Amino acid sequence: MRPDGWYLTEDVDGFLVRAGDFLRSRPGPHVMQLTWAERVRARGAEAFGAEAPVFGVLERGGEVEATFYRLPPRGFGLSPLTPEQADSLAARLAALGHCVPSVSADHVTAGAFAEAWQRRTGATPELRDTRLRLYRLGTLTPREPMPAGRGRVLGEQDLEQVMFWCGEFAKAVGEDVSIDAGTWAGTRFADKRYTLWETPDGTPVSVAGMNPLIGGQIQVDVVYTPAHLRGRGYAGAVTAEVSRAALAAGARDVVLFADLANPTSNALYQRLGYRTLTDWAAYDFSHPAPQAG
């Protein structure tokens, strides 16, 4: 048995052996932990850059209590932490000389870690403007009547169309990512299954994606309708299609994130049967300059 405290590793398989049951016990709050650990496992650590990913597990009495992950140069993603656990993590990372450029987690955990990291290192936290809400599907209640048209699952032959829609989505949400045939495999968009909503004449008007089934859970991720086509029910229709497909694929839980600054999308997801699980926050840190001499 390891001594109590935070255990850090670059071995994603070892991390999942150690923490997998813990993460799967609450897949909703652990959605980002499960998703990124699986991506590293499936693609290999080298797919994410020259610096190795880092995973962490907090154990007490042989039981896992919390986890984190980092894929440099990205920041840290945390499982739910108490203030004491957040402080112990900040102390451990500071003692090891880790740089924490940013942190994301449920809003309580993110705030607790931001305070602890500032206390331990003098870094100044700044809360990002984008605030997210994590929803979990209760009973799916598709809008009736659906808009005219149908959902169509996109396959390998539709890669050009998939890349176009993901590029439009990325621009709309401000993601700084290059999406083309050369970069596609390394993006977070490449491992999803996509569905288009098409009008009766075959015109694509809205897209939604879903991540692979992980820990009994599927995350709906990427829901996009061009601005000039909004307000016609297309986003609701394609989200309902993907949510139904996720349940048919065996998901016990279906989750998605929504930007709290967009009341239309939040209201849409709630009408479809999604219920609030937790709010999400991210902090960026500016660190004090080292003293000269």
N, C-alpha and C positions, 0 to 999 in steps of 0.2 A: 504494500500500500504506500502511495506517495504521501509525503507530509502535507498537511493542510496548506492551502494557498493557491496562487495562480501558477499554472503550468503552461509554458509556451512551446510551440512546436511549428516546424515548417512541413510536417508530414500530415497531409490532409486525411490519408487513410487512417492513421493513428488517431487523429482528432475525431473522426467519425466513429471509430470503434469505441472511443472513450466517452464521447458526448452524444452519440447518435440517439440513444434511447431518451435522453433528457430533451433533446431538440424536438424529437417526434412526439413527446408527451404533450407539448403545447405548440403545434405547428404554426398557428396564426402569429403569435408574437415572435416566433423564431423564423419567419418566412425568409428573411434576408440571409440569416445564418445558413439555413438549409440550401437555399438557391445558390449562393456563391461557393459553398463548400462542394456542392455537386458539380458546378461548372469547373472548378479546379480539378476535381477528381476525373471528370470526363475528358477535359481538354489537355490536362497536364499543366504543372506550374509554370513551365517555360512559355506557355501561351499568353501569360499576363505580364511579361516584361522580364528585365534582367534581374530585378530584385525579387527574392522569393516571397510568396504570401506567408503570412504569420497567423496562426490560430492560437487561441488561449482558452483554457478551461480552469475554472475555480472549483476546487474540491475541498470538502470538509468531511472528515470521518469516512472517506471512501465514496462519498456521494457527490455528484456533480450539482453545483448550484448556479452556475452562470458560465457564459462563453463570450468570446469576441472573435472577430476576424479582421484582417487587413490585407488588401491587395495593393501594394505600393505601385504608384505614388498616391493612390486613393487614401482616404482616411479610415478610421476605425468604425466598424459596425458592432453594436453591443446588444446582447440579450438583455431583458429586463434586469436591473440591478437595484438593490437597496442603496441608500446613501453610504452605508458602511462598506458594501461591496465595491461601489464606485470609487471610494477613497482608497481602498486596498489595491485596486487596479491602477489608479493614478500613481500611487506610491511605487508599485512594482515597475511600471513602465518608466517612471522617472529614474529609478535606481539603475535600470538597465540602459539608460541613455536613449530611449526611444523618442523620436520626434512624432508628435501628434498634430498633423495639419488640420484635421477636422474629425468630428464624431457624429454619428447618426444613430438614433434609437427611438424608442417611445419617448414622448416629451418629458416624462418624469425622470427617466434614466439619463437622457441627454443633458438635462439641466443639472442633475446631481453630479455627473462626471465633469461637466464644464466648470462647476464650482470647485470640485476637488482638484482638477488639473491646474486651475488658476492658483489655488492655495499651495499646491506642491511645487509649481514651476514659475509662477509669476506671469504666465501666458494670459493674454486678454481674449476672452471668448466673445464672438459676435454671432448672434442668432440669425440664421438665414431667413430671408423674406418668405421663401417658399415653405409653406406648412402643409403637411399631408395628413389625411385621415385614412386609416386602415379599416376596411370593411370586410365582414365575413357574411357569406350568403346564408340566409335563413331558408324560407320557402320561396322558390323562384316563382315570380308572378309576372309573366310577360305582358306587355301592353296589348290590349285588344281594342280595335283590330290592328294587326301589324300593317306597316306601310306596304304598298304594292312592291313585289319583288321576291327575292329569295336569298338565302345565304349560300355561299359557295366556298368550300374548303380549298385553300391554295396548296398546290403541290410543288415538287421540284421544277416542273416545267414553267412555273409562274414566278421564278426567282426575280426576274427583272421587275415585275409588278410589285412583289413583296418589298424589294429594296426601295422602289420609288415611294411607296406608302410609308415605310419606316423612316425614310429621309424626311418626308413632309412632317411626320409626327415629331421627329427629333428637332426640326427647326421650330415647330410650334411651341415646344416646351423648353426650348433654349439649351438643348444638349449639344455640346461641342464634340461632334463625332462625324467622321467621314464614312459614308456608306457607299461602297461600290463593290464590284466583283472581287477586287483585290483585298479589301478590308473586311468584307462581310463576315467571314468565318470567325474573326476576332471580336466582333461586336456582341453586345448583350442581346441583340435581336435574333441571332442566328439559330438559337435552340428552341424557338417558339413554333407553334402551329397557328396559322393565320386563317381567318375567315373573312371574306368580303360580303357585304350586302350589295346586291345588284338590283337595279330597277328591271321591270319586265323586258326592256329592250337590251339587257345585258350590260348597262352602264354601271361601273363600280362607283359607289357613293359613300361607303364607310367601311372601316376595317377594324377588327379586333384580334388580338393574339392571346395565346395562353402558354404558360410555361409547362414543362414536363411534370408529370405526377411525381412528387417528392414527399415522402413521409405521410402518404395518404391525402395530400393537399395539392391543389392546383391554383396557381396565381394567374388571374386574368391580367394581362399586362400589354399595353398599347391598345387604346381605344381612340380612334381618330376619324373625324368627319371634316372635310374642307369647310371653311367658314361660310361659303356661299350656299352650302347644302344643309346647314344646321337648322334645327327647329322643325324638321319633317318626320322625326321618329326613327331615322336611320340608325343612329347610335344605340338607341334602346333596342332596336331589332337585332343588330349584330352582337351586342353584348348579351342579350338573352340567348342567341344561338350558341355563342361560345360557352356561356355558363351551363347551358343544357349539355353541351358536348363534354364539358369537364365532369359533370355528374355521371354521364354515360361511360366515361373513361374510368370510373371507379373512385373519384375523389370523395372523401368523406367531408372535406372542407374546401370551399372555394373562396378565395380572398382577392381583394384588389385595393389599390391605393387611389385616392382622389385628391386633387389640389383643393384645399379649403378656400382658396381665392375664387374658385369657380362654382358658384351655387347651383348652376344648371346641372352640371355633371353629378354633384352630390345628391341633388333631388332625384335625378334619373336613377341612380343606383339604389336609392332607398325605395323608389317605386317598384323596382325589380325584385326587391326582397333582401337587399343587402343591409346589414345592421352594423353600427359602429363597434369596432373592436378596441381601437386605441388611436390616439393622435401621435404623430411622428414629428420629430424635430431634428435639425442639424445645426451644429455650431462649427464655425471656423475659428482657428486660433492664430493670433499673432504673438510671437515669442520675443521677449526682450533681447536686445542685442548684447552679445558678450562684452564684458568689460575689457577695455584695452589694458595691456601690460600685465 
